[in-house]
Amino acid sequence: MQPRPLRTTVIGSYPFPGWLEFASTHLDQFGADDVAELIDDAVVCAIHDQVAAGLDVITDGEQTRLDFNLSFYGYLRGIAHEGQSPRRWGPPAHDQRGKHAIVDSLDAPDGFGVVEEFARLRRLAPPGPTLKASIPGPYTLSGRLLPNDAYADRYAVTEALLPLVQRELVALVEAGCQEITVDEPSMSCYAYREDPDRFVDIFNRTVAPIVGKCRLSTHLCFGNFKARAVGPRRYAPMFPAFLAMNVDEIHVEMASREFAEIEVIGAIAEQRDVAVGIIDVKSYYIETPEDIAERVRLCLRHAPAERLAFAPDCGLSQTARWAARKKLQNMVAGVRRIRAELGLA
């Protein structure tokens, strides 16, 4: 059951402040201490906006990452980093992010940096909100690496990455992190053409060492690079197979899909907690508290309050900060309205 009925949470990422984006393109003008200060200040901004909105669960906004996963390749040994994306101009799409060649055995001897991110969040966050860390899973990470003779296909690359991600998860728990999301959007994007049971097996082996040692969730969305999705936006190919994922909570993207397949949250809630994406991060329409309250009522027709949490559809990194701030504030206000109606603390 949710630690708090109708809990309000986030996925992971938050918009970079404009000054951080500018500074990131001029890092040669900063010293090491300057960069450390930039990072702390950016995380403080992300924390401030989330705390001001009144969220029950916050993250560091992934302020040290490029997208939610691309910077992870900087920690990997055994790859040759692509110098330039294959397509730099034209409408945004996932092919503009390119892929890296594997040139040796894959390893991440210094981890992926998530433990350091969590330590920074814990140092800078005020008492009160639950602190959450997120990390992309091995199948999603494998998508930007080119198979070779040693790693014949994407699944072989995934198997090589699995123990590396697993090691980071164990280190996170040992560092005191009590809430972790393992992001596997590639699984939800490609379940329509791959074996969903194979995905579940990969996921469960990845998280096995930390099950029962923290609150564990996964985020099943359809992609959000420059507000572009990947693959058919349908949950039917994933279920019931994905109900076997060994997690406490499954997050589903609903708002951008006009709550199509809302009945799936009832199936999830029979076995797991369910976090419903109730804010559309792909739209600049600012949902009002009244909109949110009505969406919560819709969800309550399918799942009980003690199983439900609410969040944006995806991370907010692709949404302008002014809009992200308003969307979170209104999300919390609308959920609180329903809590009051139900007499929930």
C-alpha positions as CSV (number, residue, x, y, z in Angstrom):
1,M,0.0,0.0,0.0
2,Q,1.1,3.6,-0.6
3,P,2.8,5.2,2.4
4,R,0.1,7.9,2.1
5,P,-3.1,7.5,0.1
6,L,-3.2,9.6,-3.1
7,R,0.5,10.4,-2.8
8,T,2.0,13.0,-5.0
9,T,5.3,12.2,-6.7
10,V,7.5,12.8,-9.7
11,I,9.4,10.6,-12.2
12,G,12.9,12.0,-11.9
13,S,13.9,14.8,-14.3
14,Y,13.1,18.5,-14.0
15,P,14.0,21.4,-16.3
16,F,17.4,22.9,-16.1
17,P,17.5,26.6,-15.1
18,G,18.3,28.7,-18.2
19,W,21.6,29.9,-16.6
20,L,22.7,26.2,-16.2
21,E,22.2,25.5,-19.8
22,F,24.2,28.6,-20.7
23,A,27.0,27.7,-18.3
24,S,27.1,24.2,-19.6
25,T,28.1,25.5,-23.0
26,H,30.9,27.6,-21.5
27,L,32.4,25.3,-19.0
28,D,35.9,26.2,-20.1
29,Q,35.4,29.5,-18.4
30,F,34.7,27.9,-15.0
31,G,37.0,26.2,-12.4
32,A,36.2,22.9,-10.7
33,D,34.8,24.7,-7.6
34,D,32.7,26.9,-9.8
35,V,31.2,23.8,-11.5
36,A,30.5,22.2,-8.1
37,E,28.7,25.4,-7.0
38,L,26.7,25.4,-10.3
39,I,25.6,21.8,-9.7
40,D,24.5,22.5,-6.1
41,D,22.6,25.6,-7.1
42,A,20.8,23.8,-9.9
43,V,19.7,21.0,-7.5
44,V,18.6,23.6,-4.9
45,C,16.4,25.1,-7.6
46,A,14.8,21.8,-8.5
47,I,14.3,21.0,-4.8
48,H,12.8,24.4,-4.2
49,D,10.2,24.1,-7.0
50,Q,9.1,20.6,-5.9
51,V,8.9,21.5,-2.2
52,A,7.1,24.7,-2.9
53,A,4.5,22.7,-4.9
54,G,4.0,20.5,-1.8
55,L,5.0,17.1,-3.3
56,D,5.2,14.1,-1.0
57,V,8.2,12.7,-3.0
58,I,11.0,14.7,-4.6
59,T,14.1,14.0,-6.6
60,D,17.2,16.1,-7.5
61,G,15.7,16.8,-10.9
62,E,18.5,14.9,-12.5
63,Q,20.3,18.2,-12.8
64,T,23.7,16.6,-13.5
65,R,22.4,14.4,-16.4
66,L,22.0,14.8,-20.1
67,D,18.5,13.7,-20.7
68,F,17.5,10.9,-18.2
69,N,20.1,8.4,-19.5
70,L,22.5,9.8,-22.2
71,S,25.1,11.0,-19.6
72,F,25.4,7.4,-18.3
73,Y,27.5,6.5,-21.4
74,G,30.1,8.8,-20.0
75,Y,30.7,6.4,-17.2
76,L,31.0,3.3,-19.4
77,R,34.3,1.9,-20.4
78,G,34.6,-0.2,-23.6
79,I,32.7,2.2,-25.9
80,A,33.9,4.8,-28.5
81,H,31.7,7.9,-28.1
82,E,30.1,9.1,-31.2
83,G,31.5,12.5,-32.0
84,Q,28.5,14.0,-33.7
85,S,24.8,12.9,-34.0
86,P,24.0,11.5,-37.5
87,R,21.3,14.0,-38.0
88,R,21.7,17.5,-36.5
89,W,19.0,19.5,-38.2
90,G,15.3,19.2,-39.0
91,P,12.4,18.2,-36.7
92,P,13.5,16.6,-33.5
93,A,13.5,12.8,-33.2
94,H,15.4,10.0,-31.4
95,D,17.8,9.5,-34.3
96,Q,19.4,12.8,-33.5
97,R,20.9,11.3,-30.3
98,G,23.0,8.7,-32.2
99,K,24.7,5.6,-31.0
100,H,28.1,4.5,-29.6
101,A,30.3,1.7,-30.9
102,I,31.4,-1.0,-28.5
103,V,35.1,-1.5,-28.7
104,D,36.0,-3.5,-25.6
105,S,34.3,-5.3,-22.7
106,L,31.7,-3.1,-21.1
107,D,32.3,-1.9,-17.5
108,A,31.5,1.0,-15.2
109,P,34.2,0.7,-12.5
110,D,33.3,4.0,-10.9
111,G,29.5,3.4,-11.1
112,F,27.0,5.6,-12.9
113,G,27.0,8.6,-10.5
114,V,23.6,8.0,-9.1
115,V,24.9,7.4,-5.6
116,E,26.6,10.8,-5.7
117,E,23.4,12.4,-7.0
118,F,21.5,10.9,-4.1
119,A,24.1,12.0,-1.5
120,R,23.8,15.6,-2.9
121,L,20.0,15.5,-2.7
122,R,20.1,14.3,0.9
123,R,22.6,17.0,1.8
124,L,20.5,19.8,0.2
125,A,16.9,18.8,0.7
126,P,14.9,20.0,3.7
127,P,13.3,17.5,6.2
128,G,9.9,16.3,5.2
129,P,9.6,15.0,1.6
130,T,10.6,11.4,0.7
131,L,13.8,11.5,-1.4
132,K,13.7,9.3,-4.6
133,A,16.5,8.3,-6.9
134,S,16.0,7.0,-10.5
135,I,18.2,5.0,-12.8
136,P,17.6,3.7,-16.3
137,G,17.5,-0.1,-16.6
138,P,19.9,-2.2,-18.7
139,Y,17.5,-2.7,-21.6
140,T,16.9,1.0,-22.0
141,L,20.6,1.7,-21.7
142,S,21.4,-0.9,-24.3
143,G,19.5,1.1,-27.0
144,R,22.3,3.6,-27.6
145,L,25.0,1.0,-28.1
146,L,25.8,-0.8,-31.4
147,P,26.1,-4.6,-31.1
148,N,29.3,-6.2,-32.5
149,D,31.0,-9.6,-32.7
150,A,31.3,-9.9,-28.9
151,Y,27.8,-8.6,-28.3
152,A,25.6,-10.0,-31.0
153,D,22.4,-8.2,-30.4
154,R,20.6,-5.8,-28.1
155,Y,19.8,-8.5,-25.6
156,A,23.5,-9.5,-25.4
157,V,24.4,-5.8,-24.7
158,T,21.6,-5.8,-22.1
159,E,23.0,-8.8,-20.3
160,A,26.4,-7.1,-20.2
161,L,24.9,-3.9,-18.7
162,L,22.6,-5.7,-16.2
163,P,25.3,-6.4,-13.5
164,L,26.5,-2.8,-13.8
165,V,23.1,-1.3,-13.2
166,Q,22.5,-3.9,-10.4
167,R,25.7,-2.9,-8.7
168,E,24.6,0.8,-8.7
169,L,21.2,-0.2,-7.2
170,V,22.9,-2.1,-4.4
171,A,25.2,0.9,-3.7
172,L,22.2,3.2,-3.7
173,V,20.4,1.1,-1.0
174,E,23.7,0.9,1.0
175,A,23.9,4.7,0.8
176,G,20.5,4.9,2.5
177,C,18.2,5.5,-0.5
178,Q,14.8,4.2,0.4
179,E,12.9,4.9,-2.8
180,I,14.2,4.0,-6.2
181,T,12.6,4.1,-9.7
182,V,14.1,1.8,-12.3
183,D,13.2,3.4,-15.6
184,E,12.6,1.0,-18.5
185,P,10.8,3.1,-21.1
186,S,12.3,1.0,-23.9
187,M,10.4,-2.0,-22.6
188,S,7.1,-0.2,-22.8
189,C,7.9,1.3,-26.2
190,Y,8.8,-2.1,-27.7
191,A,6.6,-4.5,-25.9
192,Y,4.4,-4.6,-28.9
193,R,7.1,-6.4,-31.0
194,E,9.2,-8.2,-28.4
195,D,8.5,-10.9,-25.8
196,P,7.1,-9.1,-22.7
197,D,7.9,-12.1,-20.5
198,R,11.5,-11.8,-21.5
199,F,11.4,-8.1,-20.5
200,V,10.0,-9.1,-17.1
201,D,12.8,-11.6,-16.6
202,I,15.4,-9.0,-17.4
203,F,13.8,-6.5,-15.0
204,N,13.4,-8.9,-12.1
205,R,17.0,-10.2,-12.3
206,T,18.2,-6.6,-12.4
207,V,16.4,-5.6,-9.2
208,A,16.6,-8.9,-7.3
209,P,19.3,-7.8,-4.8
210,I,17.3,-4.8,-3.6
211,V,13.8,-6.2,-3.5
212,G,12.4,-5.7,0.0
213,K,15.2,-3.3,0.9
214,C,13.6,-0.1,-0.4
215,R,10.4,1.1,-2.1
216,L,10.9,0.1,-5.7
217,S,9.0,1.3,-8.7
218,T,9.2,1.3,-12.5
219,H,8.1,3.9,-15.0
220,L,6.4,2.6,-18.2
221,C,6.0,5.4,-20.7
222,F,6.3,5.8,-24.5
223,G,9.2,8.2,-24.8
224,N,9.5,11.9,-24.4
225,F,12.4,13.2,-26.4
226,K,11.4,16.8,-27.4
227,A,7.8,15.6,-26.6
228,R,8.0,12.8,-29.2
229,A,6.9,9.3,-28.4
230,V,8.3,6.0,-29.8
231,G,6.1,3.1,-30.8
232,P,2.4,2.6,-30.4
233,R,1.1,4.2,-27.2
234,R,-0.8,1.2,-25.9
235,Y,-0.5,-0.8,-22.7
236,A,-2.3,-3.8,-23.9
237,P,0.8,-5.5,-25.2
238,M,2.5,-5.3,-21.8
239,F,-0.3,-6.7,-19.6
240,P,-0.8,-9.0,-17.9
241,A,2.9,-10.0,-18.3
242,F,4.2,-6.8,-16.7
243,L,2.2,-7.5,-13.5
244,A,4.9,-10.0,-12.7
245,M,7.5,-7.2,-12.4
246,N,8.9,-7.4,-8.8
247,V,8.1,-3.8,-7.7
248,D,6.0,-2.0,-5.2
249,E,4.6,0.5,-7.7
250,I,4.1,0.7,-11.5
251,H,3.8,4.2,-13.1
252,V,1.7,4.5,-16.2
253,E,1.4,7.4,-18.7
254,M,-2.3,8.5,-18.9
255,A,-2.7,12.3,-19.3
256,S,-1.2,12.7,-22.8
257,R,-3.3,9.7,-23.9
258,E,-6.6,11.2,-22.7
259,F,-6.8,8.4,-20.1
260,A,-7.1,5.7,-22.7
261,E,-6.9,2.2,-21.1
262,I,-7.6,3.7,-17.7
263,E,-8.9,0.3,-16.7
264,V,-5.4,-1.0,-16.6
265,I,-4.8,0.8,-13.2
266,G,-7.5,-1.5,-11.7
267,A,-5.6,-4.6,-12.8
268,I,-2.3,-3.2,-11.4
269,A,-3.9,-2.1,-8.1
270,E,-5.1,-5.7,-7.4
271,Q,-1.4,-6.6,-6.9
272,R,0.7,-3.4,-6.8
273,D,0.5,0.3,-6.1
274,V,-0.1,2.4,-9.2
275,A,1.2,5.9,-9.9
276,V,-1.0,7.5,-12.6
277,G,0.5,10.1,-14.9
278,I,-2.1,12.8,-14.4
279,I,-0.1,15.8,-15.9
280,D,0.6,16.0,-19.6
281,V,4.3,17.0,-20.0
282,K,3.9,17.2,-23.7
283,S,1.4,20.0,-23.6
284,Y,1.6,23.6,-22.5
285,Y,-2.0,23.6,-21.4
286,I,-1.7,24.1,-17.6
287,E,-4.0,21.7,-15.9
288,T,-6.1,23.5,-13.3
289,P,-6.7,22.1,-9.8
290,E,-10.3,21.4,-11.0
291,D,-8.9,19.3,-13.9
292,I,-6.7,17.4,-11.5
293,A,-9.5,16.7,-9.1
294,E,-11.7,15.4,-11.8
295,R,-8.9,13.1,-13.0
296,V,-8.4,11.8,-9.5
297,R,-12.1,11.0,-9.2
298,L,-11.8,9.1,-12.5
299,C,-8.9,7.0,-11.1
300,L,-10.8,6.3,-7.9
301,R,-13.5,4.6,-9.9
302,H,-10.9,2.0,-10.9
303,A,-8.5,1.8,-7.9
304,P,-8.7,2.5,-4.2
305,A,-7.1,5.6,-2.7
306,E,-4.6,3.5,-0.7
307,R,-3.1,2.1,-3.9
308,L,-2.9,5.4,-5.8
309,A,-0.2,7.9,-6.4
310,F,-0.1,10.8,-8.9
311,A,2.7,12.2,-11.0
312,P,3.4,13.8,-14.3
313,D,3.3,11.4,-17.3
314,C,7.1,11.5,-17.6
315,G,10.0,13.4,-16.4
316,L,9.7,17.2,-16.8
317,S,13.1,17.9,-18.4
318,Q,11.5,18.5,-21.8
319,T,9.0,21.1,-20.3
320,A,9.8,24.7,-19.7
321,R,10.4,25.4,-16.1
322,W,7.7,28.0,-15.8
323,A,5.1,25.5,-17.0
324,A,6.6,22.6,-14.9
325,R,6.3,24.7,-11.8
326,K,2.7,25.6,-12.4
327,K,1.7,22.0,-13.4
328,L,3.2,20.6,-10.2
329,Q,1.5,23.2,-8.0
330,N,-1.9,22.6,-9.6
331,M,-1.4,18.8,-9.4
332,V,-0.8,18.9,-5.7
333,A,-3.7,21.4,-5.2
334,G,-6.1,19.2,-7.0
335,V,-5.1,16.0,-5.2
336,R,-5.3,17.8,-1.9
337,R,-8.9,18.8,-2.7
338,I,-9.9,15.2,-3.1
339,R,-8.0,14.2,0.1
340,A,-10.1,16.8,1.9
341,E,-13.3,15.5,0.4
342,L,-12.4,11.9,1.5
343,G,-11.3,13.0,4.9
344,L,-7.7,11.8,4.3
345,A,-4.8,13.3,6.1
